[in-house]
Amino acid sequence: MQLSQRFRDAEARNEILRQELTATIRQAAADDVPQKDICEATGHTRRQVRRIVLAGETETATEP
């Protein structure tokens, strides 16, 4: 039981960190940080960074 709770807690922390990283990548792109620098800092590929940024633009466009 303790192990399963630790696993759920780790999953929750992972999701929070993923959301924070996504927000940071989008903010860096909005601040005109070169994509190359974002990739180097995060370990993400250019394609991954593009997808994250574009998904954020789509979410923003569909919000009321």
Rosetta blueprint (number, residue, H / E / L):
1 M L
2 Q H
3 L H
4 S H
5 Q H
6 R H
7 F H
8 R H
9 D H
10 A H
11 E H
12 A H
13 R H
14 N H
15 E H
16 I H
17 L H
18 R H
19 Q H
20 E H
21 L H
22 T H
23 A H
24 T H
25 I H
26 R H
27 Q H
28 A H
29 A H
30 A H
31 D L
32 D L
33 V L
34 P L
35 Q H
36 K H
37 D H
38 I H
39 C H
40 E H
41 A H
42 T H
43 G L
44 H L
45 T L
46 R H
47 R H
48 Q H
49 V H
50 R H
51 R H
52 I H
53 V H
54 L H
55 A H
56 G H
57 E H
58 T H
59 E H
60 T H
61 A H
62 T H
63 E L
64 P L
